[in-house]
């Protein structure tokens, strides 16, 4: 579970991160990342799973998987940064392993974690 201190809640923060941040994408997701100048406070993470992904059950499943994956990564995110993970429709058909691989590749591309360990 993603700790409450790391959850992004305000829509203005989501919008600003998507508009101003750098992004990296794969077939199942797009990761937007913004590093504000102050750098204080915990790293914040938010999720966007639209109706294009599927019905409510499918969207919640995808969101739970992404939340669990990002909970493992929060310690590696720099202090004060904001990250938004946006699910694409292909994420509904993907396994947990595929989502994990795509997330690691996106974070590696944004230089938010070490080199990729999976093939």
Secondary structure, 3 states (H helix, E strand, C coil): CCCHHHECCCHHHHHHHHHHCEEEECCCEEEEEEECCCCCCCCEEEEECCCCCCCHHHHHHHHHHHHHHHHHHHHHCCCCEEEEEEECHHHHHCCHHHHHHHHHHHHHHCCCCCCCCCC
